[in-house]
Amino acid sequence: MATADTNLTESLASRPSKRPSKSFARRSLNRFLHLLCRMSPGSGSFRIWLHRRRGVRIGEGVFIGDDVYLENEYPEAVEIQDGVQIGLRSVILAHTRGKGKVVIEKDAYVGVGCLIVSSSDRTLTIGQGSVITAGSVVSASVPPLTLFGSEKARPLAHVTKPLPLCSEYMEFVRGLRPIEQKKTSPARADI
């Protein structure tokens, strides 16, 4: 057992440190500016100016809605090209366990409440003119001129015991009943 513990300790000690290359002062300033960006008016002006001060590369004619979370740790890893529109409360992350990159190309549209996340050492691109529908999760590149989104929400089960009235979550789960599937006509694309 001691050998396993020693091997684990040596393995952890030999890993390269993933400390940020920015100073504490710069990281703190980025976080402060980010909070201002999320709360300030000026979705096409002042907010854009603040994000540029943080290091985000932003083109002309960009709209960033209220409370949009744009990469906090590595703002320089986000590029937003001309004419892009990003809807209210969307989240764009360019890191998961290491720095990646997110590029949103010209005239793309990101709907309300979307999550766009790139993983370590990868570039996620939202192609030129693409539309990401509201509430979508994007973790891989989207080709240009593509409508991309999650399926519409649908009924999953009948609730016999409302969750707020249950003392335990499993009581709620035990009260769920299947919904019988009806045969329907071929699905149509609703936006």
N, C-alpha and C positions, 0 to 999 in steps of 0.2 A: 504494500500500500504506500509506503514511503517513497518508493521509486516512482509511482504514478504521480504523486503530489509534486515530487522534484521535477519530473518531466513537464508537468503543467506549468509550474512556476518558471522554468527555463523557457518554455514556449512563449509564455506571456511576456517575459522580459526581453525576448529577442524580437518581438514585433516592433515595427517602426511606430513612433509616436504620431498620432493624428492631431496634433495640436494645430490650431489655426495659425496661419502665417501673419495675421494682422495683430497689431497691438491691442491691448485691452481698451485703450482710449478710442481707437478707431472702431472697434467692435461695438463699444457703448454708444458712440455717436451714430453708427448705422442703425442701431436698435431705436434710439430716440427719434431719428429722422423717419424710420419706418412707422412708428406710432403716429407721428404727425401726418404721414402720407395716408394712413388708414382713416384718420378722422377729419382731415382738412377738406375744405371745398376746392373746387378747381379740377374737375376730372380730366380736363384737357389742357390745363395750364399749370397751376401751382403744384398740384400733386405730381405731375410729370417732372417738373423742375426738381422737386425733392428727391424723387426716385433716381434721377440722373446724378444728383449729389452723392447718393449712396453707392453709385457705380453701375446701376442698371443701364444697359444700352437701349435707348428708346428713340425711335424715328419720329417723323413729323405726322401730325394729324391723328395721334393716338388718343383713345379714350380709356381711362381706367376708372371703373365704378367705385362706389363707396365700399370701405372695409375689405378691399382686395389685399390679400396677403401675398406679397412678392418676395421670394427667397430672402431670408434674413441673414443667414450665415455667409453666403457667397453671392451677394447681389450682382457681382460682375459676371456671373454664370448665366444670367438671363438677358436675352436679346429680344426686343419687341420692335418689329419693323413698321414702316409707314402704314397708316390707315387702320391699324388693329383696334378692335374694341373688346374690352374685357368687362364682363358683367359683375354686378354686385356680389360681394362675398365669395369670389372665386379664390382659390389657393394655387400658387405656382411654386413648386419646390424643385430645386436643382441639386438636391443631395439626399441620398439615403445611404448612410454608412460610407460617406465619401462624396467628393464633389463630382457632379455631372454637369450637364448644360441643357438649357431649354431655349429653343429658338421658335418664336412665333412669327411666321413670315407675313409679308404684305397682305393687307385687306382681309386677314382672318378675323373670325368672330368667336369669342369664348362666352358662352351663355352664363346666366346667373348660377352661382353655387357650384361651379366646376372644380375638380381637383386634378391638377396636372403635375405629375411627379416623375422626375428622371432619376435613374439610379447611378451609382458611382461609375465614373469613367465612361459614361454614355451620353450621347446627344439625342434628346427627344425634340423632334421638329413637328410643329403644326404647320402644314403646307399652306402655300399662298391661296387665299380665297376660301379656305375651309371654314366650316361652321361646326362648332362643338355645341350640342344641345344642352340645355339647362340640367344641372345635377349630374353631369357625366364625370366618370373617372377615366383619365387618360394616362397610361403608363407606357405607351409605345407610340412611335411616330405616326402621324396622320398624313396621308398623301394630299397633294394640292387639290383644290376644288372638290372636297369630299364633305358630305354631311355625316357627322360622326356623333353617336350618342347611345345612351343606354336605352334598353327597352322601356316602354311605358310601365309604370307601376300597375300591378294587377292584384286582385284578391288572392290571398294565399290560404286562408283558413277562416272558418267561423269561430268567433270568440264567444265562449259560454260564460266566462268569468272575466270581467274587465280587469286589466292589470292593476289599476289603482286600488281595487277592492281586494286584491290578493295579498296575503301576508308573506308569501314566498313566490319567487319567479317560477319555480317548478309547478306550483299550484296553477298558475296561469297556463303553462305549457300543457299540463294534463287536461285543461279545459278546452284546448283547441280541437276543432272537428274539421275533417276534410271537406272541401267544396267539390261537388260533383262537376266534372268538366262537361260542358255542352258542346255539341258539334256546331261549329260556326262556318261561315263562308270564308274563303281565303283571306288572310290578313291583308290590310292595306296600310300604306305608309302614312301615319299621322305624325305631324310635327308638333 
